[in-house]
Each structure stands twice: as C-alpha cells, then as structure tokens.
Amino acid sequence: MSTPDNPVVFRTEDLLLNLCNSVASVLTKASHSQIRFSGMVQKITKTCLKPDIGCFVLFDGGFSGLVVMNFSAQAAMELYEQYMVNMGMSKAELATTYTSDEVSNVMGELMNQIVGDFTGKVGRELQTHITQNQPKMLVLNKQVILSVDTNLDHPEARRVTFYTGRNNIFYLELAVDRTEFIKLVDFEPHEAPDPDELLEQNRIPPDAGVQVGAQDDDPDELLKSLGM
C-alpha cells in the first residue's frame, strides 16, 4: 500500500520487468515452447543492432524510449518455424534461411505484438499512455550502433538475455529517459484484455510485410534515415 511517508515507486527496472514479461508471454504463446529470461540485467551505455537479425521499435507518450531485440539466426529460425507450424503451415512450405523476407516479416509481427502487450500493461498499471511505431527489421552481418532521436535527456539503457525452448539465445535492450512513477493514491489497475483479442488486434496483415520485413528495398536508405 502506498502512503505519503512510504510511496510506491516504479523505476526503469520495473518498466524493464514488465517488458521482459511481455516478451516471454507473447513468444511462449506464439511458439508453444517456454521462453525464459535471465534473472540478471546488464547496464549498458548504448543500444546496438547486432547480427543476425536486429529489430527496433520507438515509443513515445507518457515517457519515451527505444526497444531493441537482437536474434541469432538459430533463435530467429526456431521462433519462426514454431510460430508458422502452430498457425497451420507445413514445414515443407517454410523458408529455410533466416535472410528470407518471410522470416523478417514474422519476427516483426511478433515484436509488434510484444510492444503492444507492454504498452497495454503500462497503461493499466501506471495509468499513463504510450504509443509505438512500426517495428523496423534489418538482416545484419555486422554490429550497428543504433542512435535514434528519441528526445532522451537522461537516458538509461539495459540489456537482458533470453533463452528459447531449445536454448538458443537472443537479447532485449531497452533505452528510456531516467524517470520514476510515484503512486500517489491506491487504485486497482484496469482488467487486462483477452490475450487472443490483443494478439489479433496487433497482428500485421500479410500485405504489410514490405514495411516490416528485411526492411525497405534499400537497407542503406533506412540506416541513412536514422542518421547512421
């Protein structure tokens, strides 16, 4: 219970834990396998897109930030294959390499669902509102330092290690302005929406693949637009 002498305070790590839970929940449901994350969080000074597939989403509103996810080829293919098979696709019909646009499209769709789940929880639990842009995906063969104008005056960045059901590794990075949410009065968070309905609302239509996939026709143009 929050009291004037002992208020409940939500900081960067609390936001990060909410985001980690969204990643684990959405990907566990999508892959029908247990996705888990490390109990240790790493403080970092900057966010990076790394091989083999890097994905990022900007958000703004009650607070601004950047979410980055870096998937190894093995982790991306595992999640892609399990998701598509669970959607009724035959393994014979699936892409066989992580560089395929189809793999990037699916990873972008899953990230859209993750951030949608996160923003919904933030709205219910912190009584604020944030909006997200479309995920941007890049197939990479080298590390890229991601420097995007998110209007962060005092940025804090964190990295968390995730493990797939087959123990393939991927990483989540979060950069946000240093902030605290202080609970002034006790309240009951709004009831969470039905997960199936939420996933359906955040599902990217098949014809939107070009916007999310291996991204734009010219990756150099995307990097240029980000000031890199």
C-alpha positions as CSV (number, residue, x, y, z in Angstrom):
1,M,0.0,0.0,0.0
2,S,1.2,3.5,-0.9
3,T,1.4,6.1,1.9
4,P,2.7,9.7,1.9
5,D,5.7,8.5,4.0
6,N,6.3,5.4,2.1
7,P,5.1,5.8,-1.6
8,V,5.3,3.0,-4.1
9,V,7.9,4.0,-6.8
10,F,8.3,2.4,-10.3
11,R,11.7,2.9,-11.9
12,T,13.5,1.7,-15.0
13,E,13.9,-1.8,-13.8
14,D,10.2,-2.1,-13.1
15,L,9.4,-1.0,-16.7
16,L,12.0,-3.5,-17.9
17,L,10.5,-6.3,-16.0
18,N,7.1,-5.5,-17.5
19,L,8.7,-5.6,-20.9
20,C,10.5,-8.9,-20.2
21,N,7.3,-10.5,-19.1
22,S,5.6,-9.3,-22.3
23,V,8.4,-10.8,-24.4
24,A,8.2,-14.1,-22.6
25,S,4.4,-14.3,-22.6
26,V,3.9,-13.4,-26.3
27,L,6.7,-15.6,-27.6
28,T,5.8,-18.6,-25.4
29,K,2.2,-18.4,-26.7
30,A,3.4,-18.0,-30.3
31,S,6.0,-20.8,-30.2
32,H,4.2,-23.2,-27.8
33,S,7.5,-23.5,-26.0
34,Q,8.9,-22.0,-22.8
35,I,10.7,-18.7,-23.4
36,R,12.6,-17.5,-20.3
37,F,14.9,-14.7,-19.4
38,S,17.9,-14.2,-17.1
39,G,17.4,-13.1,-13.6
40,M,20.3,-10.6,-14.1
41,V,20.1,-7.4,-16.0
42,Q,23.1,-5.6,-17.5
43,K,23.5,-1.8,-17.5
44,I,24.8,-0.6,-20.9
45,T,25.7,2.8,-22.3
46,K,24.2,2.5,-25.8
47,T,21.9,0.2,-27.7
48,C,23.1,-1.8,-30.7
49,L,21.6,-3.7,-33.6
50,K,23.6,-7.0,-33.9
51,P,23.8,-9.9,-36.2
52,D,21.9,-11.9,-37.4
53,I,18.5,-10.1,-37.2
54,G,18.1,-6.8,-35.4
55,C,14.8,-5.2,-34.7
56,F,13.8,-2.0,-33.0
57,V,10.7,0.0,-32.0
58,L,10.4,3.6,-30.8
59,F,7.7,4.6,-28.4
60,D,6.5,8.0,-27.1
61,G,3.9,9.5,-24.8
62,G,4.0,9.4,-21.0
63,F,7.7,8.5,-21.4
64,S,9.9,8.0,-24.5
65,G,12.2,5.1,-25.3
66,L,13.6,2.5,-27.6
67,V,13.2,-1.3,-27.6
68,V,15.8,-3.3,-29.5
69,M,15.8,-7.1,-30.0
70,N,18.8,-9.0,-31.5
71,F,18.2,-12.5,-32.7
72,S,20.8,-15.1,-33.6
73,A,20.0,-16.9,-36.8
74,Q,19.2,-20.1,-34.8
75,A,16.8,-18.3,-32.4
76,A,15.0,-16.5,-35.2
77,M,14.5,-19.7,-37.3
78,E,13.3,-21.6,-34.2
79,L,10.7,-19.0,-33.3
80,Y,9.7,-18.5,-37.0
81,E,9.2,-22.2,-37.6
82,Q,7.3,-22.9,-34.4
83,Y,5.0,-20.0,-34.9
84,M,4.2,-20.9,-38.6
85,V,3.7,-24.5,-37.8
86,N,1.3,-23.5,-34.9
87,M,-0.5,-21.4,-37.5
88,G,-1.1,-24.5,-39.6
89,M,1.7,-24.2,-42.1
90,S,3.6,-27.3,-43.3
91,K,7.3,-27.5,-42.5
92,A,7.9,-28.1,-46.2
93,E,6.4,-24.7,-47.1
94,L,8.6,-22.7,-44.7
95,A,11.6,-20.6,-45.5
96,T,14.9,-22.3,-45.0
97,T,17.2,-19.4,-44.2
98,Y,17.0,-16.5,-41.7
99,T,17.7,-14.0,-44.5
100,S,14.3,-14.7,-46.1
101,D,11.8,-11.8,-46.1
102,E,9.2,-14.2,-44.7
103,V,11.3,-14.7,-41.5
104,S,11.8,-11.0,-41.0
105,N,8.1,-10.4,-41.5
106,V,7.2,-12.9,-38.8
107,M,9.8,-11.5,-36.4
108,G,8.4,-8.0,-37.0
109,E,4.9,-9.2,-36.4
110,L,5.9,-10.9,-33.1
111,M,7.7,-7.8,-31.9
112,N,4.7,-5.7,-32.7
113,Q,2.6,-8.0,-30.5
114,I,5.2,-7.8,-27.7
115,V,5.3,-4.0,-27.6
116,G,1.5,-3.8,-27.9
117,D,1.2,-6.1,-24.9
118,F,3.8,-4.0,-23.0
119,T,2.1,-0.6,-23.8
120,G,-1.2,-2.1,-22.6
121,K,0.2,-3.2,-19.3
122,V,1.8,0.2,-18.8
123,G,-1.5,1.9,-19.4
124,R,-3.3,-0.3,-16.9
125,E,-0.6,-0.4,-14.1
126,L,1.0,3.1,-14.3
127,Q,-2.1,5.0,-15.5
128,T,-0.2,6.6,-18.4
129,H,-0.2,6.1,-22.2
130,I,2.5,5.4,-24.7
131,T,2.3,4.9,-28.5
132,Q,4.6,2.8,-30.7
133,N,5.8,3.0,-34.3
134,Q,6.0,0.0,-36.7
135,P,8.9,-2.3,-35.9
136,K,11.9,-2.0,-38.2
137,M,13.9,-5.1,-39.1
138,L,17.4,-5.5,-40.5
139,V,19.3,-8.6,-41.5
140,L,22.8,-7.8,-40.4
141,N,26.3,-9.2,-40.8
142,K,28.0,-6.7,-38.5
143,Q,27.1,-4.7,-35.4
144,V,25.4,-1.3,-35.9
145,I,25.4,1.3,-33.1
146,L,21.8,2.5,-33.1
147,S,21.5,6.2,-32.5
148,V,17.9,7.4,-32.9
149,D,16.5,10.8,-31.9
150,T,14.1,9.7,-29.1
151,N,14.4,13.0,-27.1
152,L,16.0,11.3,-24.1
153,D,17.5,13.9,-21.8
154,H,18.9,11.4,-19.3
155,P,18.9,8.0,-21.0
156,E,19.2,4.7,-19.1
157,A,19.9,1.5,-21.1
158,R,19.6,-2.1,-20.0
159,R,20.2,-5.5,-21.7
160,V,18.6,-8.8,-20.8
161,T,19.4,-12.3,-22.1
162,F,16.6,-14.5,-23.3
163,Y,16.5,-18.3,-24.0
164,T,14.3,-20.2,-26.4
165,G,12.8,-23.6,-25.7
166,R,15.9,-25.1,-27.5
167,N,18.3,-22.8,-25.5
168,N,19.1,-20.5,-28.5
169,I,19.9,-17.0,-27.2
170,F,18.5,-13.6,-28.1
171,Y,18.8,-10.2,-26.4
172,L,16.4,-7.5,-25.4
173,E,17.7,-3.9,-25.0
174,L,15.7,-1.0,-23.5
175,A,16.6,2.7,-23.5
176,V,14.4,5.1,-21.7
177,D,14.6,8.5,-20.0
178,R,15.5,8.2,-16.4
179,T,12.1,8.5,-14.7
180,E,10.1,7.5,-11.7
181,F,6.4,6.8,-11.4
182,I,5.3,7.6,-7.8
183,K,2.0,6.2,-6.6
184,L,0.0,9.0,-5.0
185,V,-3.2,7.1,-4.2
186,D,-4.1,3.4,-4.2
187,F,-6.1,2.2,-7.2
188,E,-7.0,-1.0,-8.9
189,P,-5.5,-1.5,-12.4
190,H,-8.0,-2.0,-15.2
191,E,-8.7,-5.6,-16.1
192,A,-6.4,-6.9,-18.8
193,P,-8.0,-7.6,-22.2
194,D,-8.4,-11.0,-23.6
195,P,-4.9,-12.2,-24.9
196,D,-6.3,-13.7,-28.1
197,E,-8.1,-10.5,-28.9
198,L,-5.0,-8.4,-28.2
199,L,-2.8,-10.6,-30.5
200,E,-5.4,-10.3,-33.2
201,Q,-5.6,-6.5,-32.9
202,N,-1.8,-6.2,-33.2
203,R,-1.4,-8.8,-36.0
204,I,0.2,-7.2,-39.1
205,P,-1.7,-8.0,-42.3
206,P,0.2,-10.1,-44.9
207,D,0.3,-7.1,-47.4
208,A,2.2,-5.1,-44.7
209,G,5.3,-7.3,-45.0
210,V,7.2,-4.8,-47.0
211,Q,7.0,-2.3,-44.2
212,V,8.3,-4.7,-41.6
213,G,10.5,-7.1,-43.4
214,A,14.1,-7.2,-44.4
215,Q,13.1,-3.6,-44.4
216,D,12.6,-1.3,-47.2
217,D,14.1,-2.1,-50.6
218,D,17.4,-0.4,-49.7
219,P,18.8,-1.0,-46.2
220,D,21.3,1.8,-46.7
221,E,18.4,4.2,-47.0
222,L,16.9,3.1,-43.7
223,L,20.3,3.5,-42.0
224,K,20.7,6.9,-43.6
225,S,17.2,8.0,-42.3
226,L,18.4,7.1,-38.8
227,G,21.4,9.3,-39.0
228,M,23.9,6.4,-39.3
